[in-house]
Amino acid sequence: AILKANMHVVRKEKGCIEYVPAIDVDSKLPPQVLDKNCVTLLERWEHLICWTEKVKDLIESVTLKVLQEV
């Protein structure tokens, strides 16, 4: 509920190019580890604004992935 309420605010922020929450989808690939409790936020910014303070009590871990579109 906190994420959904905050999405429209984030998308209006200066520098926000993309902000998309995603959940695991079973790809049937052996190395995949599914986690029904994990939400991945795909963010693209002209600059980075940290919002972690608002949800710090809800976060179990943070992982950074550097991705390239193919």
Contact map, one row per residue, 1 for C-alpha under 8 A:
1111100000000000000000000000000000000000000000000000000000000000000000
1111110000000000000000000000000000000000000000000000000000000000000000
1111111000000000000000000000000000000000000000000000000000000000000000
1111111100000000000000000000000000000000000000000000000000000000000000
1111111110000000000000000000000000000000000000000000000000000000000000
0111111111000000000000000000000000000000000000000000000000000000000000
0011111111100000001000000000000000000000000000000000000000000000000000
0001111111110000000000000000000000000000000000000000000000000000000000
0000111111111000000000000000000000000000000000000000000000000000000000
0000011111111001001000000000000000000000000000000000000000000000000000
0000001111111001111000000000000000000000000000000000000000000000000000
0000000111111101000000000000000000000000000000000000000000000000000000
0000000011111111000000000000000000000000000000000000000000000000000000
0000000000011111000000000000000000000000000000000000000000000000000000
0000000000001111100000000000000000000000000011100000000000000000000000
0000000001111111111000000000000000000000001111100000000000000000000000
0000000000100011111000000000000000000000001111000000000000000000000000
0000000000100001111100000000000000000000011110000000000000000000000000
0000001001100001111110000000000000000000111100000000000000000000000000
0000000000000000011111000000000000000000111000000000000000000000000000
0000000000000000001111100000000000000011110000000000000000000000000000
0000000000000000000111110000000000000011110000000000000000000000000000
0000000000000000000011111000000000010111000000000000000000000000000000
0000000000000000000001111100000001110110000000000000000000000000000000
0000000000000000000000111110000001000000000000000000000000000000000000
0000000000000000000000011111100101000000000000000000000000000000000000
0000000000000000000000001111100100000000000000000000000000000000000000
0000000000000000000000000111110100000000000000000000000000000000000000
0000000000000000000000000111111100000000000000000000000000000000000000
0000000000000000000000000001111100000000000000000000000000000000000000
0000000000000000000000000000111110000000000000000000000000000000000000
0000000000000000000000000111111111000000000000000000000000000000000000
0000000000000000000000000000001111100000000000000000000000000000000000
0000000000000000000000011100000111110000000000000000000000000000000000
0000000000000000000000010000000011111100000000000000000000000000000000
0000000000000000000000110000000001111100000000000000000000000000000000
0000000000000000000000000000000000111110000000000000000000000000000000
0000000000000000000000110000000000111111000000000000000000000000000000
0000000000000000000011110000000000001111100000000000000000000000000000
0000000000000000000011100000000000000111110000000000000000000000000000
0000000000000000001111000000000000000011111000000000000000000000000000
0000000000000000011111000000000000000001111100000000000000000000000000
0000000000000001111100000000000000000000111110000000000000000000000000
0000000000000001111000000000000000000000011111000000000000000000000000
0000000000000011110000000000000000000000001111110000000000000000000000
0000000000000011100000000000000000000000000111110000000000000000000000
0000000000000011000000000000000000000000000011111000000000000000000000
0000000000000000000000000000000000000000000011111100000000000000000000
0000000000000000000000000000000000000000000000111110000000000000000000
0000000000000000000000000000000000000000000000011111100000000000000000
0000000000000000000000000000000000000000000000001111111000000000000000
0000000000000000000000000000000000000000000000000111111100000000000000
0000000000000000000000000000000000000000000000000111111100000000000000
0000000000000000000000000000000000000000000000000011111100000000000000
0000000000000000000000000000000000000000000000000011111111100000000000
0000000000000000000000000000000000000000000000000001111111100000000000
0000000000000000000000000000000000000000000000000000001111100000000000
0000000000000000000000000000000000000000000000000000001111110000000000
0000000000000000000000000000000000000000000000000000001111111100000000
0000000000000000000000000000000000000000000000000000000001111100000000
0000000000000000000000000000000000000000000000000000000000111110000000
0000000000000000000000000000000000000000000000000000000000111111000000
0000000000000000000000000000000000000000000000000000000000001111100000
0000000000000000000000000000000000000000000000000000000000000111110000
0000000000000000000000000000000000000000000000000000000000000011111000
0000000000000000000000000000000000000000000000000000000000000001111100
0000000000000000000000000000000000000000000000000000000000000000111110
0000000000000000000000000000000000000000000000000000000000000000011111
0000000000000000000000000000000000000000000000000000000000000000001111
0000000000000000000000000000000000000000000000000000000000000000000111
